[in-house]
């Protein structure tokens, strides 16, 4: 079994409910257990700003699935929630990102580990640090150090 961290986000169709449902669905992934989840956070959109705020969280999983297989399962959950990929940074019903898979690094067409740009996004780092204060992001240092560098980004705990 391997520890993996997944970022969750939604800003359409009752975002808090979308994230809460997705957390329950993560537990149902074969050969995978939801260990714990962060609080829920509200954050402003990044990139395309003309959209509602996001609800975000991070989940810790214990999985026997290989990273690409886990990513496929995450994408199936997104699809079940009506996720469409109309343009980069578009509003979405659900976004599930494989952030970390142990300390593995990978750069392939199918998957990049750690998740690109996670080290620049407070809406990922704040819930990650809540779950795992000592988390390390390969190639970037500790999640705490990365979060300190994102000091200007407003992320509010909501639940």
C-alpha positions in Angstrom: 0.0 0.0 0.0 1.1 3.5 -0.8 0.1 6.9 0.6 -1.3 9.2 -2.0 -2.8 12.7 -1.7 -5.7 13.9 -3.9 -6.8 17.5 -4.3 -10.6 18.0 -4.7 -12.2 21.1 -6.1 -15.6 22.3 -7.3 -17.3 25.5 -8.2 -20.6 24.4 -9.9 -23.8 22.6 -8.9 -23.5 23.0 -5.0 -19.7 22.8 -4.8 -19.6 21.8 -1.1 -21.9 18.8 -1.8 -19.9 17.8 -4.8 -16.7 17.7 -2.8 -18.3 15.8 0.1 -19.8 13.2 -2.3 -16.5 12.8 -4.0 -14.8 12.1 -0.6 -17.2 9.3 0.0 -16.6 8.0 -3.5 -12.8 7.9 -3.0 -13.4 5.4 -0.3 -15.1 3.1 -2.8 -12.1 2.9 -5.2 -10.9 -0.7 -5.3 -7.8 -1.6 -3.3 -7.9 1.9 -1.9 -8.9 3.4 1.5 -9.7 7.0 2.4 -7.5 7.5 5.4 -8.6 11.1 6.2 -9.7 14.4 4.6 -8.9 18.0 5.3 -11.3 20.7 6.2 -13.1 22.4 3.3 -11.7 25.7 2.0 -13.0 28.4 -0.2 -10.7 30.0 -2.8 -10.9 32.4 -5.7 -10.5 30.9 -9.1 -7.0 30.9 -10.7 -6.5 31.6 -14.4 -10.0 32.3 -15.7 -11.3 34.7 -13.0 -14.9 35.2 -14.4 -16.4 32.2 -12.4 -17.6 31.4 -8.9 -15.2 30.7 -6.0 -14.1 27.1 -5.5 -14.6 24.7 -2.6 -11.4 22.7 -2.1 -10.0 19.9 0.1 -7.3 17.3 0.1 -7.7 13.6 0.9 -5.1 11.1 2.0 -5.5 7.7 0.5 -3.8 4.4 1.1 -3.8 2.5 -2.2 -2.4 -0.6 -3.9 -3.2 0.9 -7.3 -0.4 2.1 -9.5 -0.5 5.9 -10.1 -1.9 5.8 -13.6 -4.7 3.4 -12.5 -5.5 5.6 -9.6 -5.7 8.6 -11.9 -8.1 6.7 -14.2 -10.4 6.0 -11.2 -10.3 9.7 -10.2 -11.2 10.7 -13.8 -14.1 8.2 -13.8 -15.4 9.9 -10.6 -15.1 13.3 -12.2 -17.0 12.1 -15.3 -19.8 10.7 -13.0 -20.1 14.2 -11.6 -20.6 15.7 -15.0 -17.1 17.1 -15.4 -16.4 18.6 -18.8 -13.1 20.1 -20.0 -14.3 22.9 -22.2 -11.1 25.1 -21.8 -8.2 25.4 -19.3 -9.2 26.6 -15.9 -12.9 26.5 -16.8 -15.6 26.2 -14.1 -16.2 22.6 -13.1 -18.5 20.4 -11.1 -15.5 18.4 -9.8 -11.8 18.3 -10.2 -9.8 15.5 -8.7 -6.0 15.8 -9.0 -3.4 13.2 -8.0 -1.1 15.5 -6.1 1.4 13.1 -4.5 2.0 9.4 -4.7 4.5 8.7 -1.9 7.7 10.4 -3.0 7.4 9.2 -6.6 8.2 11.6 -9.5 6.9 11.0 -13.0 6.8 13.1 -16.2 4.8 11.2 -18.8 2.0 12.1 -21.3 -0.5 10.4 -18.9 0.7 11.7 -15.6 3.0 14.3 -13.9 4.0 13.7 -10.3 4.1 15.7 -8.2 1.1 17.5 -9.7 2.4 20.5 -11.7 1.9 23.9 -10.0 0.6 22.4 -6.7 3.6 24.1 -5.0 2.3 27.5 -6.2 -1.3 27.1 -5.0 -2.4 27.9 -1.5 -5.8 26.2 -2.1 -3.8 22.9 -2.4 -1.1 23.5 0.1 -3.2 24.8 3.1 -5.4 21.6 3.3 -2.3 19.4 2.6 -0.4 21.0 5.5 -3.5 20.6 7.7 -3.4 16.8 7.0 0.3 16.3 6.9 2.3 19.1 8.4 5.6 17.6 7.4 4.6 16.8 3.7 7.4 17.1 1.2 6.8 17.9 -2.4 9.6 16.3 -4.5 11.7 18.9 -6.4 10.1 21.8 -4.4 10.7 21.3 -0.6 8.2 21.1 2.1 4.5 22.0 1.7 4.9 24.5 4.6 7.7 26.3 2.7 5.7 26.4 -0.5 2.6 27.7 1.4 4.7 30.5 2.9 5.6 31.6 -0.6 1.9 31.8 -1.5 1.1 34.3 1.3 -0.9 36.6 -1.0 -3.4 34.0 -2.0 -6.7 34.1 0.0 -7.9 30.7 1.1 -10.6 30.6 3.8 -11.5 27.5 5.9 -15.3 27.0 5.7 -16.0 23.5 7.2 
